[in-house]
Amino acid sequence: MSQPTETSQVLENKKTIKWLQRLKDESWEAELLVSAIAIFGTFQLFGLVEWITNRYIELLPVEQYKYGYFIVFMGLLAVSILVSMFVIHFFLRAYWIGLVGLNSVFPEYGVEDSAYSKIYTEKILGILPKQEETIQKVDELCSVIFSAAFTILLIYSYLALTLSIYMLIFNLLSEYVNTYILLAPAVLIGVLLVFQTIFGIIGNLKQFKNNVVIQTWLFKVVKWVSMVTYGPLYKYLLQVSMVFGSNFKKKKSLVYLVLLFFVSGMCVAVVKVNDTNIFYLIKQDVHYADQMHLSYYYDQNPDNFFLVTPQIQSDIIEGKTVKLFIPIFNNERNYQDNACGEYVDDKQLEMVKNKILARKFYLECYHKYHTVKLNGAIVNINFLKKNHQTSEQFGMVGFIDKELLQKGKNTIEVTKTLGDVREYNWSIPFYFQPSSGISQ
């Protein structure tokens, strides 16, 4: 009675093998389509990285900017690598299609029918690979790029989401829970990563590759670190990495080429990072009085959707009052207590009146940690709260009377002091041309 069952099982296995082989043979069609879509999609991810960067600048405490920098720069690097790999994959797969089509028409090199001499043709063909060999290698490379690209996307997406949630929880609980307790998960992961590095180095030494104790501990540490780092995705990500690792000796060239794509992605990241505010998270830009930054002037940069500097209407003011906008980030609330104290509601007043007084209190507070100078002299400006007309960022706007301006070059210096943590300084040069009839 067991014979029919065994036969049916064998037939089922054969069907599965045929289906899988057919899927492998035809996967290039899906790869090419997904690759074209992925190229468009990954280019849009640069905008997502920029948006996340701006949100970190807006919300993170200044002391945690360096952690935000790590997340967004690694995100930019991951997106750059993905773009490089998908673009290269698209062109390689297109080249592969051309090779397959050419091979269907001319399966072999021709010697007798060559347009060149027989001696020359044979010598040239002697240094060229077989068509089938080239087709197979290009096909393998395309498949490897595709799998590696999506693995990178999964790893970064999960890590970025986890770190962002961790920082959010840390900031929400920092006032109620001891900092050392909140840092415990990060310390634990750091210790595990150190252990994995140590065991990885020792375990791959030739004299320890057959040591049962060390190899067992290496397996345990890698498993624990992967579970903590990758969460529910750890088995699937380990599966991909082990496919590469376990076939390293057989397909070294493919692994090295993937590393080459990583290098090309880094080059893209170096170029694209200048289009974002990522460096604002780790260093304070030096703004010289003799340099005119585009972000200072609304008419020079009207499409700027996130300001990190003050802004006036133009680099040339012709007989008009100067309009100065200073962005105020949400994270500045963390440092206002030192400069202004904390507003306390008056219980004898109605809610509406308390709200009016609170708004006035915070507007005066903004004045206290901002200093504005015109040509070296402090200027007292009556600021008002306002959202920027393009970026819609919250900030304050004030006006400098044209009577205070001198003909020709003027410089506005703005200083933002966030307690003892950081001080920002901007120098905004502009040229003032009085209207006719105005005496100087």
Disulfide bonds with the S-S distance in Angstrom:
Cys340-Cys365 1.85
